[in-house]
Amino acid sequence: MWTLSSSQVSRESAQMLDMLVVGGGYVGLSAAVAVKQSAPHLKIEVIEAAPEHVWQNDQRASAIIAAASRMLEVLGVWQDILPQAQPINRMVVTDSRTADPVRPVFLTFDGAVEEGRPFAHMVPNVEMVRALRGACERLGIAIRHGLSATGFTTTSTKTTVTLSDGSTVDTRLLVACDGVKSKLRDMAGIKTVSWDYGQSGIVTTVEHERPHEGVAEEHFLPSGPFAILPLTGNRSSLVWTERREEAEQLVRADELVFEEELQRRFGHKLGAITVAGSRKAFPLGLTLARAFVAPRVALAGDAAHGIHPISGQGLNLGFKDVAALAETVVEADRLGLDIGALNVLERYQSWRRFDTFRMGVTTDVLNRLFSNDITPIRIARDFGLSLVERLPGLKSYFIGEAAGTSAPNQPKLLAGHPI
């Protein structure tokens, strides 16, 4: 039997990370920033498989709910994002067929959750990543590009992660933010519940003649929702749901055919439109991890859940994960506990799993309810939307749910408070 000398122990301790985040998107970066800001002594690194400048090519935009913007404000990045953020001042829900000459409005959401803060903003993804990378640099969080995790082993005190260049990293806590097809989740032995919707979401940006005035529209069509989301200037981001085969045909079609089909769904309320960005189609499905944690491993963002974009809550679920995980880790560290211990991580899991399951079920039901053209179902759902429109208390509840401000016992960051 042999033992480590005191110098070897101190050297191993010096080389070991407290937290390694795998995935350098907005969820992974915000998790690193949230923990480091409240516990500066912790050693945190981020590894990202993509080359260093690939994130600058992302032309997509995301809806950031009020609770998430509060968190980003506490993290010191919202002021950098805000100049490029477009407030959503009003949400309009319509339901019709593509060829219908009139699109009746069944439900509208107006107003802010508090003075000066609308229930959501539209933010270019590149601006979010830029601001979060800047925060990492200020806090001394290293981001290592072109690396992925190819395996890991766990002991009672650490996880040793093997990277794609053959090197290894020791860490007390491994945070998997490596997407809906997470390899780390599989390596940890965490199973999922998942199915495919047979739909794809076409994402693009358009320019239009008239101003949108901060109005977003969710237009329900038989093939799926068609969301028009306002961006700064006379521009809007589109999330256009179609059946998989038709979506692939539309993405491959020439500009004239694509814009003609787009105009049929977009309508003429904002004048002539032109496609101002690339068009891509993403397969849509539901994936829910059966567990969010394993010994010394925590899942966050799409690695824990992938849901339908019908509610615009996918990214925001990831930010909720970040707020809960950061508070769990920081408070455990302050109490002198092992931040990677399973009994510590189970607090994070209990905080997030039910909310995630509830949102997954909700989006699944909404998609099945609205992505069809069955007359009795259409009549019933339109009656339900009209009923909500006539009940102010119920509307306020849904706005609070959409903005993430009505949840009881929410993490401090989502309430706008530091940990």
N, C-alpha and C positions, 0 to 999 in steps of 0.2 A: 504494500500500500504506500502511496505517496501523497504528499500534501503540497499545496502551493505556498511559497514563501510570501511574506507580507509584501515584498516589492512586486511579486507576480500578481498578487491579488489587486494591489492598487493600480498596476498597469492594465489589467483586464477591466477594472472598473472605469478607468479613464477612457478606454476604447469602446466600451459598451454604450449604446444609445439608450435613452429612456423610451423614445417612441420613434418608430420608423413608419412613415406613411408611403404606401405604394399606390401611385396614381396622382399626377400633378394637375388634375382639373380643378374646377372651383370648389368641389367638396373636399378633396384631399388638401388643397392649399389652405382653405379656411379652417380645417381641423388643426393643421399645424400651427397656424397663426393664433387661433383661439386658445390653445393650450399654452403656447410659448408666451403669449402676452400676459397671462395670469400666473405663469410659473416660469420666469426667465431662466432659472437655474437648470431646467430640464434640457437634455440634449436631444434635439429633434432633427431628423433629416427627411427629405422627400425624394423618392425616385420616380422617374417618369420614362416610360418606354419610348415616347416619341422624341425625335430630334429637337434641339433647343428652340427653334423658331417656328415650328409647325403651328403652335397655338395662334399665331398671328394671322393665319389663313382662315380661321373660323368666321364665317359670315352669318352665323345664326344669332338669334336674340332670344332671351328668356324672360318670362314674367316673374318678377321678384315681389313677393307679397310683403305687406307691411311689417309683419313680424321678422322676416328675413332682413329687410332693410334696417330695422332696429339693430339687429345683430351686427350687420356690416358697419353700422355707424359706431357701435361700441368697439369694433375691431380697428377703427380708424381708417377705413377704406371707402366708406360711402361718399365722403366729400369728393373723392377722386372720380367716383363713378357717376355721381349725380348730374354733371353737365351733359352727359350723353344719355341720360335716362329720360324716358317719356312717361309722364304720369298717365295712368288709365283713369279717366274721370268718370267714365260711364261704361256700363256693360249692357249690351243688347242681345237678347236671345230670340231667334226666329226659327221657324220650322216650316219647310215646304219642299216641294219637289223642284228639281233643277229647272224644268220648263214652266213652272207656275209664273204668271205675269205679276202676281202680288205676293209679297213676303210678309205675312202678318207678324207683328211683334207680340210675343206672348209674355215676355218678362224683361224688366230692366232693373239694373242696380246703379244707383247714383250715390255720390257723396264720398266723404273721407271717413276713415275710422277714427281720426282725431284731427284737430286743426293743423292744416299744412301737410297732412300725410294721407294720400289716397290709399285705397286698399291694395294697390299694386302699381309697379312701374315696369315698363319694358326696357331691358338693358341688353346692349350687344354683349355677347359672350366674351369677345376679345377684351372689352373694357373691364369686365369682372376679373378675368385672369391677370390682366396687366396690373390692376390695383392690388390684387392679392400677392402677386409676385413681388411687387414693390414692398409690401408689408413683410414678406419673408426676408427680403434683403435687409430691411431696417432692423429686424429682430435677430439676424444672424442665423437663419434657417437655410441650410444648404439644399439646393435642388440639383439632383444628379440626373442628367438626361441620357437617353439611349440605353437605359438599363431596365430590365424586368426581373421579377422574382421567379426563379425556376424551381424552387423548393425550400422547405424549411424543416427544422427539427426543434422540438420544444423540450426543455427540462423544467425542473421546479423553479429555476431562477431566471431563465432567459429563453429566447427563441433565436436560433441561428438561421439566418436567411441566406440562401445561396442565390447570387445574382447571375445574370446572363453572361457576364464577362469572366465567370469562374471565381470571383471573389466572394467573401462571406461577410455578413454584418451581424453582430450580436445586438439584441434589443430586448428591453423588458416588455414592450408592447408593440405588436405589429397591427397596423390599421390598414385594412384592405379597402381601397377606393378604386379598384381596377375594373369597374364597369359591370354591366349586367351579365356578361359571360365570364365572371371573375374566376381566374385560375386559382387564386388563393383560397377562395371559398371552397372549391373542390378539394384542394390539398388539405384543408382543415376538416374535411369529411362532413361538411354542412350540406344537407339536402335542400332541394327547393320544390315548391309547388309552382308549376308553370304550364301555360298553354298559349297557342298562337291564335291570333284573331283573323288571320287571312287577309289582313289589311296592311297598308303601308302609309306612312305620313310623308307627304311631299312638303318639303320646307324650302321656301324662297322668299325674296324681298321684292316688293313692287313700288314703283313711284306712281302717283296719281295727280290729277290736275287740281283738285280741290282739297283744302285742309280737312283732316279727320277730327279735329277738335278733341283729341284724346279719347275718342269713342272706340271701344273694342266690340266686335260682333262675333257671336258663336252661332253659326247658321247650320242647323241640322238638316242634312240631306240623306236620302235613303242609303247611300254608300258609306256614310259616316260624317262627322262634324267637319265644317269648313270654318276655321277661325281666322279672323282678320284682326291683327294686333297692332296698335299704333306705335310708330317709331318717330324719332325727331324729324322735323321737316315734313314734307308731303310724301311720306313713305310709310309703308306698313309691312309687317312680317306676316307670312301666311303659314298655317299648318293645315294642310289639305289632306284629309283622309279619303283614301280610295281602296277598293279591293286590290289585292296585291298585283295581279296581272295587269289591270288597267293602269295602276300607278307606274309600273315599269314601262308601259307603252307611252305614257304621257311624258315621262322623264326623257325617253329616247326620241320623242317627236321633235320635228323642227319648230322653230320659234313661232311661226305663224299659227300652227295647229295648237301649240301649247297655250299661247296667249288667247286664242279664240275660246278654248275650253275654260280657261281661267276667267275670262270676262263673263261667260255665262253664269258662273257661280259667284263671282265678285259683285256683279250688278253694275249700275251706272251712277250710283249716288255720289261717287267721288270723281266722276268724269272719266276720261280715257286713262288707261293704266298701261304701264310698260314694265317688263321684268327687269329688275335692276341688280340681280345677283344670280349666282349659280342655283340650279335646282337639283335637289337630292331627295331620294326616297329612303325612308328608314322603316324596316319591318316592325310591326306593332304586336305586342303580346303582353302577358302578365307573368311576372316572375317574383315570387316571394320566398325569401330564405326561411327555412323552418326554425333556424336559430340565428341570432345576430352575433353571438360570441362563441368562442372556444378558448381553451387555455392559452392565454397571452395573445389572443387574436380577437379583433373587433371588426365587423363589417359596417360600412357606412355608404350612403348614396346608392347608386345603382347596383353595387355588389350585394346590397341587402334587399333591394326592391326595384323592380321595373314595372311601371304602370302605364296605362293608356293616357295619352296627352289630353284627353277630353276635358279635364279639369284644370290643366296647366299647373299641376301640383308636383310633378316629378322632381324637378330641381329643388323645390321648396321642402319636400320630404327629406332630401339630402341635407339641407341646411338645418332642419330640425334635428337630424341625427348628430350633426356637428355640435350644436348647442348642448344636447344632452350628454354626448360623449365627453366634451371638454369639461363640463361641470363635474361629471363623475370622476374623471382623471385628476383634475386639479384639487378637488376636495379630498380625494383619497391621499394624494401626495401631501397635502397640508396636515393630514392626520397621521402621517408616517406610515401609511399602508403601501403595499406593493401594487402599483398601478396596473400591472398585468395579471394580477391574481384573478381567478375565475369568479370568486365571490364578489370582488369589486366590479368586474365587468357585467355581472348579472344585474346590477342596478341599472346600467345603461340599457340592457336588453328589456327589462321590465318596463322601463320608461317609454321605449319606442315601439315595441313589437305590436301592441294592440292598436295604436294609432295607425301604424303602417298597414296592418291587416284590414282595418276599417276603411282606409282610403282605397286600398286595392279592390275590395269588394264593391265600394261605391262606384269607382270608375268602371269596373266590369259590368255592373248592372246598368249604368247610364249608357255605356256603349251598346249593349245589347238592346236596350229600350229604344234608343234613338237611331241606330244604324239599320233601319228596316223600313219597309213601305207597306206594312200590314195595317189596313184601315182601322180596325178596332183599337189597336195599340196606339196608332197616331192620334185618334180621338181622345183616348185616355190620357196620354202624356201631355197633349195640349191643354186639356182640362186642368191637369195638375199644375202646369206652368202658370196658367191664368189664375188659379187659386192662390198660388204663392204671391203673384203680382198684387192681389187684392188684400193681402194680410201683412201690414207693415211690420208687425212683430216678427213674423216668420222670415220676411225679407232681411231684417236686421240680423237675425240669427245666421242666415246663410252668408251674409256679407262678412260677419265676424269669423265664420268658419273658413271662408275663402281667404281672408286676410291673415288667418292664424293668430288672431288676437283674443279669441273667446275661450281657448282651451284652459281648463283648470290645471294648476300645478305645472305650468310650463317652465322650461329652463330660463335662468336669469337673462341670458343673452337675448332670447326672443322677446323678453319684456323690456329690453333696452337697458339692462343693468349689467355692470361688470361682474365677473365671477368672484 
